[in-house]
Amino acid sequence: MKFTVITALTTIALGGSVQAQDLTISQWTGPKHPVATGYAPLIANLTENGFNVQQFEGGALLGAKPALAGIGDGIADMGMLAMTYFPAEFPNAQLVADMGLATPNNLAAMGAAIEYNLLECPECLDEYKAQNTLYLGTYSTAPYTIISNVPIRATSDLAGKKVRVPGSLWSRWAQKVGAIEVNVPSSEMFEGLDKGALDIAIQAPGAFQSYQLWDAAKFLTTLNLGTYHSLSLMTTNRDWWAGLTDEQRTLIKSQAAQVSVDATIAYTDADSVALSQLDEHGVELIEPSDEMNADKDAFVAEDLPVIVTNAESAYGVTDAQAKVDKLQALIDKWAGIVEETGGDRDAMIARLNTDVFDKLPTDYGMN
């Protein structure tokens, strides 16, 4: 198992150090993943303020699917959940995920998802409570694109192509454009593209580097296919949370916005690095045609009633139309904030705090 104790780099002044407290963090992502970028300052500050932090990475303690039960049972005190793995336990989170193609960028998706979960969806918080867990924010992937071993220059080029999709939303899009879904985990994308079992992987450009896809796929079509943002980045065990002092809980909440923003920006940075290296790996960058953009926008509009119907019939979500409307309003709000701030890290952290985290009750998670 990988074991890490991260030493202090900075301290948040809260009127003195808090009392010693053990904290076990389990991540199924690796040490180079954007999640690690988001967590590093948090761990440093907690260590400086008296927490004894043990961090397990790469699934060394809990994998992606066992993470829910593991955190709920206290095997880990904190960790990340990908909510689409748990549709039965988190039906409202599936509705959030289904809005992925409506998000213009990952910072807007992150802000909308956090505000919706914490301030606008008491049912969402109840779902976490039922699993003995607590939600403290999310990150968002960079917008998904088309990574392929054949050039995709028009919507018609997608017909009959074998596509690895990251979720049900993209499955519906693939069906709409006449593509063939292939259900394989992300760990099998490289082999699929290399051996011809896949023609396309729907992923952010950073996957060229993180999964070495440029050795198997030589084309990138930058059609914005939305974001994956229905996650619980700082999921905590409720019993562990209840055992903290008020000062300790305040310390953790004070950094939740930072963790979310840093992880989200790290995804964008990973894209920038990969895009800068496409030429040296012989990957052709293809800008989507106006027709492709228009077809995608038409799908998004046509899919909204499907999202509502699925939420009610498949997941048992009540008032689904009102929730879709609220999510869309929040996406628009946070898109405006991103434009206003230019996506600046410190400005986005400040807005998340003033608009969301500062509005949480002082006893959040205690009842």
C-alpha positions as CSV (number, residue, x, y, z in Angstrom):
1,M,0.0,0.0,0.0
2,K,1.1,3.5,-0.7
3,F,1.3,5.6,2.5
4,T,2.0,9.3,2.6
5,V,2.1,11.9,5.3
6,I,2.4,15.3,3.9
7,T,4.2,17.9,5.9
8,A,2.9,21.4,6.4
9,L,3.5,24.2,3.9
10,T,1.0,26.8,5.1
11,T,-1.3,27.5,8.0
12,I,-4.7,29.0,8.2
13,A,-4.9,31.3,11.2
14,L,-7.9,30.4,13.3
15,G,-6.8,31.6,16.6
16,G,-4.3,28.8,17.4
17,S,-3.7,25.2,16.5
18,V,-6.5,22.6,16.9
19,Q,-6.1,19.5,19.0
20,A,-4.6,16.4,17.6
21,Q,-6.9,14.3,15.4
22,D,-6.3,11.3,13.2
23,L,-7.4,11.5,9.5
24,T,-7.2,8.7,7.0
25,I,-7.7,9.8,3.4
26,S,-8.3,7.3,0.6
27,Q,-8.0,8.2,-3.1
28,W,-8.5,5.8,-5.9
29,T,-6.8,8.3,-8.2
30,G,-3.0,8.5,-8.4
31,P,-0.5,11.0,-7.1
32,K,-0.3,12.9,-10.4
33,H,-4.1,13.2,-10.8
34,P,-5.7,16.6,-10.5
35,V,-7.3,15.5,-7.3
36,A,-3.9,15.3,-5.7
37,T,-3.3,18.9,-6.7
38,G,-6.5,20.0,-5.0
39,Y,-5.8,18.0,-1.8
40,A,-2.2,18.9,-1.3
41,P,-2.7,22.4,0.4
42,L,-5.6,20.9,2.5
43,I,-3.4,18.1,3.8
44,A,-0.5,20.5,4.5
45,N,-2.7,22.9,6.5
46,L,-4.4,20.1,8.4
47,T,-1.0,18.6,9.3
48,E,0.2,22.0,10.5
49,N,-2.9,22.4,12.6
50,G,-2.5,19.1,14.5
51,F,-4.1,16.4,12.3
52,N,-2.2,13.1,11.9
53,V,-2.8,12.5,8.2
54,Q,-2.5,9.2,6.4
55,Q,-3.1,9.4,2.7
56,F,-3.5,6.3,0.5
57,E,-3.5,6.8,-3.3
58,G,-4.1,4.8,-6.4
59,G,-6.8,2.6,-4.7
60,A,-4.3,1.2,-2.2
61,L,-7.0,1.4,0.5
62,L,-10.3,1.7,-1.3
63,G,-11.1,1.4,-5.0
64,A,-13.6,3.7,-6.8
65,K,-16.6,1.4,-6.2
66,P,-15.7,0.3,-2.6
67,A,-15.1,3.9,-1.6
68,L,-18.7,4.6,-0.7
69,A,-19.1,1.7,1.8
70,G,-15.5,2.2,3.0
71,I,-16.0,5.8,3.9
72,G,-19.5,5.2,5.3
73,D,-18.1,2.4,7.5
74,G,-15.1,4.5,8.6
75,I,-12.4,2.5,6.9
76,A,-11.4,5.9,5.6
77,D,-12.4,9.2,7.1
78,M,-12.3,11.2,3.8
79,G,-12.1,10.5,0.1
80,M,-13.7,11.0,-3.3
81,L,-16.8,9.4,-4.8
82,A,-17.8,9.3,-8.5
83,M,-21.6,9.5,-8.1
84,T,-22.5,7.7,-11.4
85,Y,-21.2,4.5,-9.8
86,F,-24.0,4.7,-7.3
87,P,-27.3,5.4,-9.0
88,A,-29.4,3.5,-6.5
89,E,-28.0,5.3,-3.5
90,F,-27.7,8.8,-5.1
91,P,-30.6,9.2,-7.6
92,N,-30.4,13.0,-7.5
93,A,-26.7,12.9,-8.3
94,Q,-27.6,11.2,-11.6
95,L,-29.6,14.2,-12.6
96,V,-26.6,16.5,-11.9
97,A,-24.5,14.2,-14.1
98,D,-27.0,14.2,-16.9
99,M,-26.6,18.0,-17.2
100,G,-23.0,17.6,-18.3
101,L,-23.5,18.6,-22.0
102,A,-25.1,21.8,-20.9
103,T,-22.0,23.1,-19.2
104,P,-19.8,25.5,-21.1
105,N,-16.6,25.0,-19.1
106,N,-15.4,23.1,-16.1
107,L,-15.2,25.9,-13.6
108,A,-18.9,26.8,-14.3
109,A,-19.8,23.1,-13.9
110,M,-18.0,22.9,-10.6
111,G,-19.6,26.0,-9.2
112,A,-23.1,25.0,-10.3
113,A,-22.8,21.5,-8.9
114,I,-21.5,22.7,-5.5
115,E,-24.1,25.4,-5.0
116,Y,-26.9,23.0,-6.1
117,N,-25.9,20.2,-3.8
118,L,-25.2,22.3,-0.8
119,L,-27.9,25.0,-1.0
120,E,-30.6,23.9,-3.4
121,C,-31.0,20.2,-3.0
122,P,-31.8,19.0,0.5
123,E,-32.6,15.6,-1.0
124,C,-29.1,15.4,-2.2
125,L,-27.7,15.9,1.3
126,D,-30.1,13.4,2.7
127,E,-28.8,10.8,0.3
128,Y,-25.3,11.3,1.7
129,K,-26.6,11.2,5.2
130,A,-28.3,7.8,4.5
131,Q,-24.8,6.4,3.6
132,N,-23.2,8.0,6.8
133,T,-21.3,10.4,4.6
134,L,-21.0,14.1,4.2
135,Y,-20.6,16.2,1.0
136,L,-18.1,19.1,0.9
137,G,-17.7,20.0,-2.8
138,T,-16.7,18.6,-6.2
139,Y,-14.4,19.2,-9.1
140,S,-15.1,19.0,-12.8
141,T,-13.2,17.4,-15.6
142,A,-12.2,19.6,-18.5
143,P,-14.7,19.5,-21.4
144,Y,-14.7,16.1,-23.1
145,T,-13.7,15.9,-26.7
146,I,-13.3,13.3,-29.5
147,I,-10.1,11.3,-29.4
148,S,-9.9,9.0,-32.4
149,N,-7.8,6.8,-34.6
150,V,-9.7,8.1,-37.7
151,P,-10.4,11.7,-38.5
152,I,-13.8,13.1,-37.4
153,R,-14.5,16.3,-39.3
154,A,-18.3,16.1,-39.6
155,T,-21.2,14.6,-37.7
156,S,-21.7,12.1,-40.5
157,D,-18.1,10.8,-39.8
158,L,-19.4,9.5,-36.4
159,A,-21.9,7.0,-38.0
160,G,-20.9,3.4,-37.3
161,K,-17.9,4.3,-35.3
162,K,-17.2,2.3,-32.1
163,V,-17.1,4.8,-29.2
164,R,-16.1,4.5,-25.6
165,V,-18.5,6.8,-23.6
166,P,-18.0,8.0,-20.0
167,G,-21.7,7.8,-19.0
168,S,-25.4,7.4,-20.0
169,L,-25.6,11.0,-21.2
170,W,-22.9,10.4,-23.8
171,S,-24.5,7.1,-24.6
172,R,-27.6,8.9,-25.7
173,W,-25.5,11.3,-27.8
174,A,-23.6,8.4,-29.5
175,Q,-27.0,6.8,-30.3
176,K,-28.2,10.1,-31.8
177,V,-25.2,10.4,-34.2
178,G,-25.4,6.8,-35.2
179,A,-22.2,5.6,-33.3
180,I,-21.8,2.3,-31.6
181,E,-21.3,2.3,-27.9
182,V,-18.6,0.1,-26.5
183,N,-18.6,-0.4,-22.7
184,V,-15.0,-0.6,-21.5
185,P,-13.3,1.0,-18.5
186,S,-11.0,3.9,-19.0
187,S,-8.0,1.6,-18.3
188,E,-8.8,-0.2,-21.6
189,M,-9.1,2.8,-23.8
190,F,-5.5,2.5,-25.1
191,E,-5.8,-1.1,-26.0
192,G,-9.1,-0.6,-27.6
193,L,-7.9,2.3,-29.8
194,D,-4.7,0.5,-30.6
195,K,-6.3,-2.8,-31.6
196,G,-9.3,-1.4,-33.4
197,A,-11.9,-2.4,-30.8
198,L,-12.5,1.3,-30.5
199,D,-12.5,4.1,-33.0
200,I,-13.2,6.9,-30.5
201,A,-12.8,7.7,-26.8
202,I,-14.8,10.5,-25.4
203,Q,-12.2,12.1,-23.1
204,A,-10.6,15.4,-22.2
205,P,-7.4,16.1,-24.2
206,G,-5.3,15.5,-21.1
207,A,-6.0,11.8,-21.6
208,F,-3.5,11.8,-24.4
209,Q,-0.8,12.2,-21.7
210,S,-2.4,10.5,-18.7
211,Y,-3.3,7.4,-20.7
212,Q,-0.7,7.7,-23.4
213,L,-3.4,7.7,-26.0
214,W,-1.3,9.5,-28.6
215,D,0.5,6.2,-29.2
216,A,-2.9,4.8,-30.3
217,A,-5.0,7.7,-31.5
218,K,-3.8,10.3,-34.0
219,F,-6.7,12.7,-34.1
220,L,-8.4,15.1,-31.7
221,T,-11.6,16.9,-32.6
222,T,-12.3,19.6,-30.1
223,L,-16.1,19.4,-30.1
224,N,-17.1,20.5,-26.6
225,L,-18.9,17.4,-25.2
226,G,-19.5,18.7,-21.7
227,T,-18.0,17.8,-18.4
228,Y,-18.1,15.1,-15.7
229,H,-18.8,16.9,-12.4
230,S,-21.1,14.8,-10.4
231,L,-18.5,13.9,-7.8
232,S,-18.1,14.2,-4.1
233,L,-14.5,15.4,-3.8
234,M,-14.2,15.7,0.0
235,T,-16.6,13.0,1.2
236,T,-16.3,12.5,4.9
237,N,-17.5,9.9,7.3
238,R,-20.2,11.5,9.4
239,D,-19.1,9.9,12.7
240,W,-15.6,11.2,12.2
241,W,-17.0,14.6,11.4
242,A,-19.1,14.6,14.5
243,G,-16.1,13.8,16.6
244,L,-14.2,17.0,15.5
245,T,-14.2,20.2,17.4
246,D,-16.0,23.2,16.0
247,E,-12.6,24.7,15.2
248,Q,-11.5,21.6,13.3
249,R,-14.7,21.6,11.2
250,T,-14.3,25.3,10.5
251,L,-10.7,24.6,9.3
252,I,-11.8,21.9,6.9
253,K,-14.8,23.9,5.5
254,S,-12.6,26.9,5.0
255,Q,-10.5,25.0,2.5
256,A,-13.3,23.1,0.6
257,A,-13.5,25.8,-2.1
258,Q,-9.7,25.7,-2.6
259,V,-9.7,21.9,-3.0
260,S,-12.5,22.1,-5.6
261,V,-11.0,25.0,-7.6
262,D,-7.4,23.7,-7.6
263,A,-8.5,20.2,-8.8
264,T,-10.7,21.7,-11.5
265,I,-7.9,24.1,-12.8
266,A,-5.4,21.2,-12.7
267,Y,-7.6,19.4,-15.3
268,T,-7.4,22.5,-17.6
269,D,-3.7,22.7,-17.0
270,A,-3.3,19.0,-18.0
271,D,-5.2,19.7,-21.2
272,S,-2.8,22.6,-22.0
273,V,0.2,20.4,-21.5
274,A,-1.1,17.7,-23.7
275,L,-2.3,20.1,-26.4
276,S,1.2,21.6,-26.6
277,Q,2.7,18.2,-27.3
278,L,0.3,17.0,-30.0
279,D,2.6,17.9,-32.9
280,E,5.6,16.0,-31.5
281,H,3.4,12.9,-31.2
282,G,1.9,13.3,-34.7
283,V,-1.7,14.0,-33.5
284,E,-3.8,16.2,-35.8
285,L,-5.9,18.8,-34.1
286,I,-9.3,19.2,-35.8
287,E,-11.6,22.1,-35.0
288,P,-15.3,21.1,-35.1
289,S,-17.3,22.4,-38.0
290,D,-20.3,24.8,-37.5
291,E,-22.5,21.9,-38.4
292,M,-21.0,19.7,-35.7
293,N,-21.5,22.4,-33.1
294,A,-25.1,23.0,-34.2
295,D,-25.9,19.3,-34.2
296,K,-24.5,19.0,-30.6
297,D,-26.5,22.0,-29.4
298,A,-29.6,20.6,-31.0
299,F,-29.0,17.3,-29.1
300,V,-28.6,19.2,-25.8
301,A,-31.9,20.9,-26.3
302,E,-33.7,17.8,-27.4
303,D,-32.2,15.8,-24.5
304,L,-33.5,18.0,-21.7
305,P,-37.0,16.3,-21.6
306,V,-35.3,12.9,-21.7
307,I,-33.2,14.0,-18.6
308,V,-36.5,14.9,-16.8
309,T,-38.2,11.6,-17.8
310,N,-35.2,9.5,-16.9
311,A,-34.8,11.2,-13.5
312,E,-38.4,10.5,-12.6
313,S,-38.9,7.0,-14.1
314,A,-35.4,5.5,-13.8
315,Y,-34.2,7.1,-10.6
316,G,-37.5,8.1,-8.8
317,V,-36.5,11.8,-8.5
318,T,-39.4,14.1,-7.7
319,D,-39.9,17.5,-9.2
320,A,-37.3,16.7,-11.9
321,Q,-38.3,19.6,-14.2
322,A,-37.9,22.2,-11.5
323,K,-34.5,20.7,-10.6
324,V,-33.3,20.8,-14.2
325,D,-34.4,24.4,-14.4
326,K,-32.6,25.2,-11.2
327,L,-29.4,23.5,-12.4
328,Q,-29.6,25.3,-15.7
329,A,-30.0,28.7,-13.9
330,L,-26.9,27.9,-11.7
331,I,-24.9,26.8,-14.8
332,D,-25.7,30.2,-16.4
333,K,-24.9,32.0,-13.1
334,W,-21.5,30.4,-12.7
335,A,-20.7,30.8,-16.4
336,G,-21.2,34.5,-15.8
337,I,-18.9,34.4,-12.7
338,V,-16.2,32.6,-14.7
339,E,-16.4,35.3,-17.4
340,E,-16.4,38.1,-14.8
341,T,-13.4,36.6,-13.0
342,G,-11.6,35.3,-16.0
343,G,-11.4,32.0,-14.2
344,D,-8.8,33.4,-11.8
345,R,-8.0,30.9,-9.1
346,D,-8.2,33.2,-6.1
347,A,-11.3,35.0,-7.4
348,M,-13.1,31.7,-8.0
349,I,-12.2,30.5,-4.5
350,A,-13.5,33.8,-3.0
351,R,-16.8,33.5,-4.9
352,L,-17.4,29.9,-3.9
353,N,-16.9,30.9,-0.3
354,T,-19.2,34.0,-0.4
355,D,-21.9,32.4,-2.6
356,V,-21.9,28.9,-1.0
357,F,-19.7,27.8,1.8
358,D,-20.1,30.9,4.0
359,K,-23.9,30.3,3.8
360,L,-23.7,26.8,5.3
361,P,-25.0,26.6,8.9
362,T,-22.4,26.4,11.6
363,D,-23.7,22.9,12.5
364,Y,-23.6,21.6,8.9
365,G,-23.4,17.8,9.0
366,M,-24.3,17.6,12.7
367,N,-27.9,16.7,12.4
